[in-house]
């Protein structure tokens, strides 16, 4: 099976989507392989099984243990989309796998492709909720997947499209992994590789802690993504930050901050009322002391709201003594929030104030601006068009 169609083709659409808009179109990136049987809820998703789970399945099929290694190679090195493609497995095993299992559960509904090469997908889960994933290519060869850990989000951050939806449900570790697996497999067929993964899509990873941590471990063990090339983002669940320090993972922890006083942050991020800045920063210090890892802080630059000199001074004071880096990201406007992105000049001046006080900072280039690449925005846009 060749790679999915990725180019925009004007206003092509299927009648059942109701989406005749330039630059946004439904695709069939992963149609069922012709040898697969119709989907049934009792079929086991192979991507939901870790190595131990695959070993149990192989044993149940009466196959020798070395078949696990072959099965894993087909899934994670060759990106097989159907058991029938696994040519070095016995015919009886392929038949049994086809009868009892499937590879992946996400249904690609829509894909957008930006002029900068950013790809954004809207997936439907088996029970109906929608989630989004983004692939961002960079000139230096990096290929970064931004994946979701929940359908919707319970955190209610004021400027976030996902936060404006509320929480639908948690994703399981297989659904989290599959988002990265799809990009990983497609890039491999094109002679490229997925180099980085960020858990910064829809949802709060630490609100879905167990599944997120299991998925992080599998991103490393199954997809071969180095832990230092994995980033997990949180809005600041202080107990989970302390717990995460005990996991022994070498991933990057990114804290979504966005304001440096409790009054301003509480108005923006309701979670701050539960764990205010003093407690959050204390948890960050504990995490750093135990893990030895440098922290990353995310700051969405909002014109006239948190991009002033006084905001940068307060931020520098808040982070004093931490080994950290601040990522400044001009706001992606959303339908439910009236704020807008800061100017280039304001962003540069913000960086200068931080660096004068010993806090390294970088203004990140917004990716996929022409396709509203912030997670939650595609679902938001689709629902608006269908209303």
ROGUMI-682364 format. One record per residue (C-alpha): residue in three letters; x, y, z. Coordinates in nm, 2 decimals. Layout:
<nodes>
NODE / aa / east / north / up
NODE / ALA / X / Y / Z
...
</nodes>
This chain:
<nodes>
NODE / aa / east / north / up
NODE / UNK / 0.00 / 0.00 / 0.00
NODE / UNK / 0.14 / 0.33 / -0.10
NODE / UNK / 0.16 / 0.64 / 0.12
NODE / UNK / -0.16 / 0.84 / 0.17
NODE / UNK / -0.25 / 1.13 / -0.05
NODE / UNK / -0.11 / 1.44 / 0.11
NODE / UNK / -0.15 / 1.73 / -0.14
NODE / UNK / -0.44 / 1.97 / -0.12
NODE / UNK / -0.66 / 1.94 / -0.42
NODE / UNK / -0.89 / 2.24 / -0.41
NODE / UNK / -1.24 / 2.17 / -0.29
NODE / UNK / -1.26 / 1.80 / -0.33
NODE / UNK / -1.48 / 1.63 / -0.07
NODE / UNK / -1.71 / 1.34 / -0.01
NODE / UNK / -2.08 / 1.44 / 0.01
NODE / UNK / -2.12 / 1.29 / 0.36
NODE / UNK / -1.88 / 1.54 / 0.52
NODE / UNK / -2.04 / 1.87 / 0.43
NODE / UNK / -1.69 / 2.03 / 0.40
NODE / UNK / -1.66 / 2.19 / 0.05
NODE / UNK / -1.39 / 2.43 / 0.16
NODE / UNK / -1.06 / 2.51 / -0.01
NODE / UNK / -0.76 / 2.36 / 0.17
NODE / UNK / -0.96 / 2.12 / 0.39
NODE / UNK / -1.06 / 1.79 / 0.26
NODE / UNK / -1.15 / 1.44 / 0.37
NODE / UNK / -0.91 / 1.16 / 0.28
NODE / UNK / -0.88 / 0.79 / 0.31
NODE / UNK / -0.53 / 0.78 / 0.43
NODE / UNK / -0.57 / 0.43 / 0.59
NODE / UNK / -0.85 / 0.24 / 0.41
NODE / UNK / -0.88 / -0.12 / 0.53
NODE / UNK / -0.65 / -0.36 / 0.35
NODE / UNK / -0.85 / -0.58 / 0.11
NODE / UNK / -0.75 / -0.89 / 0.30
NODE / UNK / -0.88 / -0.76 / 0.63
NODE / UNK / -1.22 / -0.87 / 0.75
NODE / UNK / -1.48 / -0.60 / 0.84
NODE / UNK / -1.42 / -0.45 / 1.17
NODE / UNK / -1.56 / -0.60 / 1.49
NODE / UNK / -1.54 / -0.47 / 1.84
NODE / UNK / -1.39 / -0.80 / 1.97
NODE / UNK / -1.08 / -0.78 / 1.74
NODE / UNK / -0.77 / -0.70 / 1.93
NODE / UNK / -0.57 / -0.39 / 1.83
NODE / UNK / -0.21 / -0.51 / 1.79
NODE / UNK / -0.09 / -0.15 / 1.85
NODE / UNK / -0.26 / -0.16 / 2.19
NODE / UNK / -0.04 / -0.45 / 2.30
NODE / UNK / 0.31 / -0.39 / 2.44
NODE / UNK / 0.58 / -0.66 / 2.39
NODE / UNK / 0.44 / -0.87 / 2.68
NODE / UNK / 0.09 / -0.85 / 2.53
NODE / UNK / 0.22 / -0.96 / 2.19
NODE / UNK / 0.40 / -1.25 / 2.35
NODE / UNK / 0.07 / -1.36 / 2.52
NODE / UNK / -0.11 / -1.34 / 2.19
NODE / UNK / 0.16 / -1.54 / 2.00
NODE / UNK / 0.14 / -1.81 / 2.27
NODE / UNK / -0.23 / -1.82 / 2.24
NODE / UNK / -0.19 / -1.88 / 1.87
NODE / UNK / 0.04 / -2.18 / 1.95
NODE / UNK / 0.34 / -2.01 / 1.78
NODE / UNK / 0.70 / -2.01 / 1.90
NODE / UNK / 0.83 / -1.71 / 2.09
NODE / UNK / 1.05 / -1.59 / 1.81
NODE / UNK / 0.74 / -1.49 / 1.62
NODE / UNK / 0.70 / -1.20 / 1.86
NODE / UNK / 1.02 / -1.05 / 1.71
NODE / UNK / 0.89 / -1.09 / 1.36
NODE / UNK / 0.55 / -0.95 / 1.45
NODE / UNK / 0.72 / -0.64 / 1.61
NODE / UNK / 0.94 / -0.59 / 1.30
NODE / UNK / 0.63 / -0.58 / 1.08
NODE / UNK / 0.45 / -0.34 / 1.30
NODE / UNK / 0.72 / -0.10 / 1.40
NODE / UNK / 0.99 / -0.13 / 1.13
NODE / UNK / 0.79 / -0.20 / 0.82
NODE / UNK / 0.46 / -0.03 / 0.92
NODE / UNK / 0.24 / -0.32 / 0.82
NODE / UNK / -0.13 / -0.22 / 0.80
NODE / UNK / -0.27 / -0.58 / 0.78
NODE / UNK / -0.16 / -0.92 / 0.89
NODE / UNK / -0.18 / -1.04 / 0.53
NODE / UNK / 0.12 / -0.83 / 0.45
NODE / UNK / 0.34 / -1.02 / 0.70
NODE / UNK / 0.49 / -1.25 / 0.44
NODE / UNK / 0.74 / -1.44 / 0.66
NODE / UNK / 0.47 / -1.55 / 0.91
NODE / UNK / 0.30 / -1.89 / 0.85
NODE / UNK / -0.02 / -1.87 / 0.65
NODE / UNK / -0.21 / -2.01 / 0.95
NODE / UNK / -0.08 / -1.74 / 1.18
NODE / UNK / -0.16 / -1.47 / 0.93
NODE / UNK / -0.51 / -1.60 / 0.89
NODE / UNK / -0.56 / -1.62 / 1.27
NODE / UNK / -0.43 / -1.27 / 1.32
NODE / UNK / -0.67 / -1.14 / 1.05
NODE / UNK / -0.96 / -1.31 / 1.22
NODE / UNK / -0.87 / -1.20 / 1.57
NODE / UNK / -0.69 / -0.87 / 1.54
NODE / UNK / -0.66 / -0.54 / 1.37
NODE / UNK / -0.38 / -0.28 / 1.33
NODE / UNK / -0.49 / 0.05 / 1.47
NODE / UNK / -0.83 / 0.20 / 1.55
NODE / UNK / -0.81 / 0.56 / 1.43
NODE / UNK / -1.02 / 0.66 / 1.13
NODE / UNK / -0.87 / 0.95 / 0.94
NODE / UNK / -1.15 / 1.19 / 0.86
NODE / UNK / -0.98 / 1.50 / 0.74
NODE / UNK / -0.63 / 1.62 / 0.66
NODE / UNK / -0.50 / 1.97 / 0.60
NODE / UNK / -0.16 / 2.05 / 0.45
NODE / UNK / 0.00 / 2.39 / 0.52
NODE / UNK / 0.21 / 2.58 / 0.28
NODE / UNK / 0.50 / 2.52 / 0.52
NODE / UNK / 0.45 / 2.14 / 0.50
NODE / UNK / 0.28 / 2.10 / 0.83
NODE / UNK / 0.02 / 1.82 / 0.82
NODE / UNK / -0.28 / 1.82 / 1.05
NODE / UNK / -0.52 / 1.53 / 1.08
NODE / UNK / -0.86 / 1.48 / 1.24
NODE / UNK / -0.92 / 1.13 / 1.36
NODE / UNK / -1.24 / 0.96 / 1.47
NODE / UNK / -1.21 / 0.71 / 1.76
NODE / UNK / -1.41 / 0.39 / 1.74
NODE / UNK / -1.68 / 0.52 / 1.98
NODE / UNK / -1.71 / 0.85 / 1.79
NODE / UNK / -1.50 / 1.13 / 1.96
NODE / UNK / -1.26 / 1.33 / 1.74
NODE / UNK / -0.89 / 1.39 / 1.81
NODE / UNK / -0.61 / 1.57 / 1.62
NODE / UNK / -0.25 / 1.51 / 1.55
NODE / UNK / 0.01 / 1.73 / 1.37
NODE / UNK / 0.33 / 1.65 / 1.18
NODE / UNK / 0.58 / 1.94 / 1.15
NODE / UNK / 0.88 / 1.92 / 0.91
NODE / UNK / 1.18 / 2.14 / 0.97
NODE / UNK / 1.46 / 2.25 / 0.73
NODE / UNK / 1.72 / 2.08 / 0.95
NODE / UNK / 1.56 / 1.74 / 0.88
NODE / UNK / 1.36 / 1.71 / 1.20
NODE / UNK / 1.01 / 1.56 / 1.17
NODE / UNK / 0.81 / 1.63 / 1.48
NODE / UNK / 0.47 / 1.47 / 1.57
NODE / UNK / 0.24 / 1.65 / 1.81
NODE / UNK / 0.00 / 1.40 / 1.95
NODE / UNK / -0.31 / 1.40 / 2.17
NODE / UNK / -0.36 / 1.22 / 2.50
NODE / UNK / -0.73 / 1.29 / 2.55
NODE / UNK / -1.04 / 1.37 / 2.34
NODE / UNK / -1.11 / 1.72 / 2.46
NODE / UNK / -0.97 / 1.85 / 2.79
NODE / UNK / -1.09 / 1.92 / 3.14
NODE / UNK / -0.85 / 2.20 / 3.22
NODE / UNK / -1.05 / 2.48 / 3.07
NODE / UNK / -0.76 / 2.70 / 2.97
NODE / UNK / -0.93 / 3.02 / 2.84
NODE / UNK / -0.74 / 3.07 / 2.51
NODE / UNK / -0.71 / 2.70 / 2.42
NODE / UNK / -0.95 / 2.55 / 2.15
NODE / UNK / -0.93 / 2.21 / 2.32
NODE / UNK / -0.99 / 2.36 / 2.66
NODE / UNK / -1.31 / 2.52 / 2.54
NODE / UNK / -1.45 / 2.18 / 2.45
NODE / UNK / -1.44 / 2.01 / 2.78
NODE / UNK / -1.33 / 1.65 / 2.83
NODE / UNK / -1.49 / 1.37 / 2.63
NODE / UNK / -1.27 / 1.09 / 2.74
NODE / UNK / -0.91 / 0.97 / 2.80
NODE / UNK / -0.72 / 0.79 / 2.53
NODE / UNK / -0.56 / 0.46 / 2.61
NODE / UNK / -0.19 / 0.41 / 2.55
NODE / UNK / -0.25 / 0.24 / 2.21
NODE / UNK / -0.46 / 0.53 / 2.08
NODE / UNK / -0.18 / 0.77 / 2.19
NODE / UNK / 0.09 / 0.56 / 2.04
NODE / UNK / -0.10 / 0.51 / 1.71
NODE / UNK / -0.09 / 0.88 / 1.63
NODE / UNK / 0.29 / 0.88 / 1.62
NODE / UNK / 0.30 / 0.53 / 1.46
NODE / UNK / 0.11 / 0.65 / 1.16
NODE / UNK / 0.35 / 0.94 / 1.09
NODE / UNK / 0.65 / 0.71 / 1.17
NODE / UNK / 0.53 / 0.44 / 0.92
NODE / UNK / 0.45 / 0.69 / 0.65
NODE / UNK / 0.78 / 0.87 / 0.68
NODE / UNK / 0.97 / 0.54 / 0.67
NODE / UNK / 0.81 / 0.45 / 0.34
NODE / UNK / 0.93 / 0.78 / 0.21
NODE / UNK / 1.29 / 0.72 / 0.33
NODE / UNK / 1.26 / 0.96 / 0.62
NODE / UNK / 1.21 / 0.91 / 0.99
NODE / UNK / 1.01 / 1.05 / 1.27
NODE / UNK / 1.27 / 1.22 / 1.50
NODE / UNK / 1.07 / 1.39 / 1.77
NODE / UNK / 0.74 / 1.35 / 1.95
NODE / UNK / 0.56 / 1.61 / 2.17
NODE / UNK / 0.26 / 1.53 / 2.39
NODE / UNK / 0.12 / 1.87 / 2.33
NODE / UNK / -0.20 / 1.79 / 2.13
NODE / UNK / -0.55 / 1.77 / 2.27
NODE / UNK / -0.57 / 1.70 / 2.64
NODE / UNK / -0.36 / 1.72 / 2.96
NODE / UNK / -0.12 / 1.42 / 2.96
NODE / UNK / -0.09 / 1.42 / 3.34
NODE / UNK / -0.47 / 1.41 / 3.38
NODE / UNK / -0.44 / 1.08 / 3.19
NODE / UNK / -0.11 / 0.99 / 3.37
NODE / UNK / -0.09 / 0.61 / 3.34
NODE / UNK / -0.17 / 0.59 / 2.97
NODE / UNK / 0.05 / 0.88 / 2.89
NODE / UNK / 0.35 / 0.73 / 3.07
NODE / UNK / 0.30 / 0.39 / 2.91
NODE / UNK / 0.28 / 0.55 / 2.57
NODE / UNK / 0.60 / 0.75 / 2.63
NODE / UNK / 0.78 / 0.43 / 2.71
NODE / UNK / 0.65 / 0.27 / 2.40
NODE / UNK / 0.74 / 0.56 / 2.18
NODE / UNK / 1.10 / 0.49 / 2.29
NODE / UNK / 1.10 / 0.11 / 2.29
NODE / UNK / 0.87 / 0.04 / 1.99
NODE / UNK / 0.92 / 0.34 / 1.76
NODE / UNK / 1.28 / 0.40 / 1.85
NODE / UNK / 1.23 / 0.77 / 1.95
NODE / UNK / 1.51 / 0.87 / 2.19
NODE / UNK / 1.37 / 0.98 / 2.52
NODE / UNK / 1.55 / 1.31 / 2.49
NODE / UNK / 1.35 / 1.37 / 2.17
NODE / UNK / 1.02 / 1.33 / 2.35
NODE / UNK / 0.85 / 1.62 / 2.53
NODE / UNK / 0.55 / 1.60 / 2.76
NODE / UNK / 0.35 / 1.92 / 2.83
NODE / UNK / 0.15 / 1.99 / 3.14
NODE / UNK / -0.05 / 2.29 / 3.26
NODE / UNK / 0.09 / 2.23 / 3.61
NODE / UNK / -0.06 / 1.94 / 3.80
NODE / UNK / 0.19 / 1.97 / 4.09
NODE / UNK / 0.15 / 1.62 / 4.24
NODE / UNK / 0.19 / 1.46 / 3.90
NODE / UNK / 0.51 / 1.65 / 3.83
NODE / UNK / 0.66 / 1.51 / 4.15
NODE / UNK / 0.54 / 1.16 / 4.06
NODE / UNK / 0.69 / 1.20 / 3.71
NODE / UNK / 1.03 / 1.26 / 3.86
NODE / UNK / 1.02 / 0.90 / 3.99
NODE / UNK / 0.96 / 0.75 / 3.65
NODE / UNK / 1.33 / 0.77 / 3.56
NODE / UNK / 1.25 / 0.90 / 3.21
NODE / UNK / 1.49 / 1.13 / 3.02
NODE / UNK / 1.22 / 1.32 / 2.84
NODE / UNK / 1.17 / 1.69 / 2.84
NODE / UNK / 0.90 / 1.83 / 3.08
NODE / UNK / 0.73 / 2.14 / 2.95
NODE / UNK / 0.52 / 2.35 / 3.18
NODE / UNK / 0.25 / 2.57 / 3.03
NODE / UNK / 0.29 / 2.89 / 3.23
NODE / UNK / 0.15 / 3.19 / 3.04
NODE / UNK / 0.13 / 3.43 / 3.34
NODE / UNK / 0.36 / 3.50 / 3.63
NODE / UNK / 0.11 / 3.61 / 3.90
NODE / UNK / -0.17 / 3.39 / 4.06
NODE / UNK / -0.43 / 3.65 / 3.97
NODE / UNK / -0.35 / 3.66 / 3.60
NODE / UNK / -0.27 / 3.29 / 3.57
NODE / UNK / -0.58 / 3.18 / 3.76
NODE / UNK / -0.80 / 3.39 / 3.52
NODE / UNK / -0.63 / 3.22 / 3.22
NODE / UNK / -0.57 / 2.87 / 3.35
NODE / UNK / -0.83 / 2.75 / 3.61
NODE / UNK / -0.59 / 2.48 / 3.74
NODE / UNK / -0.38 / 2.76 / 3.90
NODE / UNK / -0.66 / 2.79 / 4.16
NODE / UNK / -0.59 / 2.44 / 4.27
NODE / UNK / -0.21 / 2.45 / 4.25
NODE / UNK / -0.10 / 2.81 / 4.26
NODE / UNK / 0.24 / 2.93 / 4.13
NODE / UNK / 0.43 / 2.88 / 4.45
NODE / UNK / 0.33 / 2.52 / 4.47
NODE / UNK / 0.38 / 2.46 / 4.10
NODE / UNK / 0.74 / 2.61 / 4.11
NODE / UNK / 0.82 / 2.41 / 4.42
NODE / UNK / 0.71 / 2.09 / 4.24
NODE / UNK / 0.93 / 2.20 / 3.95
NODE / UNK / 1.23 / 2.24 / 4.18
NODE / UNK / 1.17 / 1.90 / 4.33
NODE / UNK / 1.14 / 1.75 / 3.99
NODE / UNK / 1.47 / 1.91 / 3.87
NODE / UNK / 1.65 / 1.81 / 4.19
NODE / UNK / 1.55 / 1.45 / 4.15
NODE / UNK / 1.57 / 1.41 / 3.77
NODE / UNK / 1.86 / 1.64 / 3.69
NODE / UNK / 1.67 / 1.75 / 3.38
NODE / UNK / 1.64 / 2.11 / 3.25
NODE / UNK / 1.28 / 2.23 / 3.24
NODE / UNK / 1.10 / 2.40 / 2.96
NODE / UNK / 0.84 / 2.66 / 3.02
NODE / UNK / 0.58 / 2.75 / 2.75
NODE / UNK / 0.44 / 3.10 / 2.72
NODE / UNK / 0.18 / 3.19 / 2.47
NODE / UNK / 0.24 / 3.56 / 2.38
NODE / UNK / -0.09 / 3.74 / 2.38
NODE / UNK / -0.09 / 4.10 / 2.26
NODE / UNK / -0.13 / 4.35 / 2.55
NODE / UNK / -0.21 / 4.08 / 2.80
NODE / UNK / 0.11 / 3.90 / 2.89
NODE / UNK / 0.38 / 4.04 / 2.65
NODE / UNK / 0.47 / 4.36 / 2.84
NODE / UNK / 0.81 / 4.44 / 3.00
NODE / UNK / 0.66 / 4.39 / 3.35
NODE / UNK / 0.54 / 4.05 / 3.25
NODE / UNK / 0.89 / 3.94 / 3.14
NODE / UNK / 1.04 / 4.08 / 3.46
NODE / UNK / 0.79 / 3.89 / 3.68
NODE / UNK / 0.86 / 3.57 / 3.48
NODE / UNK / 1.23 / 3.60 / 3.53
NODE / UNK / 1.18 / 3.65 / 3.90
NODE / UNK / 0.95 / 3.35 / 3.92
NODE / UNK / 1.21 / 3.12 / 3.74
NODE / UNK / 1.52 / 3.24 / 3.92
NODE / UNK / 1.74 / 2.96 / 4.02
NODE / UNK / 1.59 / 2.70 / 3.79
NODE / UNK / 1.78 / 2.54 / 3.50
NODE / UNK / 1.52 / 2.61 / 3.23
NODE / UNK / 1.44 / 2.75 / 2.89
NODE / UNK / 1.14 / 2.96 / 2.80
NODE / UNK / 0.96 / 2.89 / 2.47
NODE / UNK / 0.76 / 3.19 / 2.36
NODE / UNK / 0.48 / 3.11 / 2.11
NODE / UNK / 0.27 / 3.39 / 1.96
NODE / UNK / -0.09 / 3.29 / 2.03
NODE / UNK / -0.29 / 3.09 / 1.78
NODE / UNK / -0.63 / 3.27 / 1.78
NODE / UNK / -0.93 / 3.05 / 1.86
NODE / UNK / -1.30 / 3.10 / 1.80
NODE / UNK / -1.38 / 3.12 / 2.17
NODE / UNK / -1.11 / 3.38 / 2.27
NODE / UNK / -1.07 / 3.73 / 2.15
NODE / UNK / -0.70 / 3.77 / 2.22
NODE / UNK / -0.45 / 3.80 / 1.94
NODE / UNK / -0.08 / 3.71 / 1.89
NODE / UNK / 0.19 / 3.96 / 2.00
NODE / UNK / 0.39 / 4.16 / 1.74
NODE / UNK / 0.74 / 4.05 / 1.64
NODE / UNK / 0.88 / 4.36 / 1.81
NODE / UNK / 0.70 / 4.28 / 2.14
NODE / UNK / 0.83 / 3.92 / 2.12
NODE / UNK / 1.19 / 4.03 / 2.06
NODE / UNK / 1.17 / 4.28 / 2.35
NODE / UNK / 1.03 / 4.01 / 2.58
NODE / UNK / 1.32 / 3.78 / 2.50
NODE / UNK / 1.57 / 4.06 / 2.57
NODE / UNK / 1.43 / 4.13 / 2.91
NODE / UNK / 1.45 / 3.76 / 3.00
NODE / UNK / 1.80 / 3.71 / 2.87
NODE / UNK / 1.92 / 4.02 / 3.05
NODE / UNK / 1.81 / 3.85 / 3.37
NODE / UNK / 1.98 / 3.51 / 3.29
NODE / UNK / 1.67 / 3.33 / 3.15
NODE / UNK / 1.73 / 3.18 / 2.80
NODE / UNK / 1.43 / 3.22 / 2.57
NODE / UNK / 1.33 / 3.15 / 2.21
NODE / UNK / 1.05 / 3.28 / 2.00
NODE / UNK / 0.91 / 2.97 / 1.83
NODE / UNK / 0.79 / 3.01 / 1.47
NODE / UNK / 0.42 / 2.93 / 1.45
NODE / UNK / 0.37 / 2.63 / 1.22
NODE / UNK / 0.07 / 2.58 / 0.99
NODE / UNK / -0.08 / 2.92 / 1.05
NODE / UNK / -0.28 / 2.90 / 0.73
NODE / UNK / -0.45 / 2.58 / 0.85
NODE / UNK / -0.51 / 2.68 / 1.22
NODE / UNK / -0.26 / 2.41 / 1.33
NODE / UNK / -0.32 / 2.46 / 1.70
NODE / UNK / -0.48 / 2.13 / 1.83
NODE / UNK / -0.85 / 2.15 / 1.87
NODE / UNK / -0.89 / 2.42 / 1.60
NODE / UNK / -0.96 / 2.17 / 1.32
NODE / UNK / -1.24 / 2.00 / 1.51
NODE / UNK / -1.37 / 2.35 / 1.62
NODE / UNK / -1.37 / 2.47 / 1.26
NODE / UNK / -1.54 / 2.15 / 1.13
NODE / UNK / -1.82 / 2.18 / 1.39
NODE / UNK / -1.87 / 2.55 / 1.31
NODE / UNK / -1.91 / 2.47 / 0.94
NODE / UNK / -2.15 / 2.19 / 1.01
NODE / UNK / -2.36 / 2.39 / 1.25
</nodes>
